[in-house]
């Protein structure tokens, strides 16, 4: 059977034994099996069936808000003990998707960050995950979520904010190496000139203005990843590989339409975030910029700042 077991079907005393509360094992996404996800669901705060009319525990609890944490390029997706403690104390559930490397080819690290690539719509994959979570765990609120991402996850987070602001209560964008500006002269993912063509919808700035936004970075996060020599080498190699691939496609009669753009990191993350904040402010989109003293490029280093920002917002919604 391909029908997932849901929490309303399970007696409350068996939920943990069925791995449906607490740390949830990594699960394959049915709609996109290359993508998977895990969750932490605080057992004492979870209502397994909000449709059941009862004043007795556990059916007397409100739905849990959901914090979605997007990994960086290194793909560290385990939910750490301090995050589980945050889920228990707030309370909320935490979701950690995994977009594995090599989805778009043997050297692909970045396709999930730009939301739409040759074979993946990572934004739609996340929406499909939310649909699955809503089915299996109806005691989790998936309609409007709290989204956080650091580094590569910060790239995903701010672009998801552009495409699906109606699904976000708040977003924390941590130290992205490359950003998408609200620039109608540049093509996606550098700008939004072809946003309608890429995503089949317009940019909804009015909705974006209603989302709480944090930009966060460490005070010592000032280096361009890899340095100048690395990016000069990377540009050269990528140009050669793309030329060879294009020639191969043409010879095989399978030439692909459309321009593919490789966006290299050519400025520091702090500069990128400040530029992004100013750009948004010009469009009436307010974002709080937090600089964590003494921290370099570290998701763990900024984590307390991120959770402190999100906690009162989550508690207000819970």
Secondary structure, DSSP 8 states (H G I E B T S, - for coil): ------GGGS-GGGTTTTT-SEEEEEEE-TT-TTEEEEEEE-GGG--S-TTS--SSTTTTS--B-EEEEE--TT------HHHHHHHHHHT-EEEEEEE-TTTTSTT-S-GGGGSB-SS-BHHHHHHHHHHHHHHH-TTB--SSEEEEEETHHHHHHHHHHHH-GGGEEEEEEE--SS---S-TTS-TTTSSTTHHHHHSS---HHHHTTSEEEEEEETT--S-TTHHHHHHHHHHHHHHHHHHHHHHHHHTT----S--------S-HHHHHHHHHHHHHHTT---EEEEETT--S-HHHHHHHHHHHHHHHHHHH-
